[in-house]
Amino acid sequence: MKALPRACTTAGREFLEAGKRRLAGDTARSATTNEVKDLRREARELRLVLSGDDPR
């Protein structure tokens, strides 16, 4: 059997640890609703600028 690259084993281990934390209820919100809204607005504005439809 061939050994897996280190990146694969590290990613797999991180995936399993994340699942354990989620099952234990040990999760933290990484963004608030307002932060998500701000990020979506910013992404929408960037898409407009990049598409050339920005009225500025």
C-alpha positions in Angstrom: 0.0 0.0 0.0 1.3 3.4 -1.0 1.7 6.1 1.7 -0.6 9.1 1.3 0.9 12.6 0.9 1.2 14.6 4.1 -1.4 17.1 2.8 -4.0 14.4 2.5 -3.5 13.1 6.0 -3.5 16.6 7.5 -6.7 17.5 5.7 -8.3 14.3 6.7 -7.4 14.8 10.3 -8.7 18.4 10.3 -11.9 17.2 8.8 -12.4 14.6 11.5 -11.5 17.0 14.3 -14.0 19.6 12.9 -16.7 16.9 12.9 -15.9 16.0 16.5 -16.2 19.6 17.5 -19.5 20.0 15.7 -20.9 16.9 17.3 -19.8 18.1 20.7 -21.6 21.4 20.1 -18.3 23.3 20.3 -18.8 25.6 17.3 -18.5 29.3 17.2 -20.1 31.6 14.7 -17.4 33.0 12.5 -19.5 35.9 11.2 -22.5 37.9 12.4 -25.6 38.5 10.2 -24.5 42.1 9.6 -21.0 41.0 8.6 -22.5 38.6 6.1 -24.7 41.3 4.7 -21.8 43.7 4.4 -19.7 41.0 2.7 -22.5 40.2 0.2 -23.0 43.9 -0.5 -19.3 44.4 -1.1 -19.2 41.3 -3.4 -22.2 42.6 -5.4 -20.5 46.1 -5.7 -17.3 44.5 -6.9 -19.1 42.4 -9.5 -20.7 45.6 -10.8 -17.4 47.4 -11.1 -15.7 44.4 -12.8 -18.6 43.9 -15.2 -18.4 47.6 -16.3 -22.1 48.3 -15.3 -21.0 50.5 -12.4 -22.5 54.0 -12.8 -19.6 55.6 -11.0 
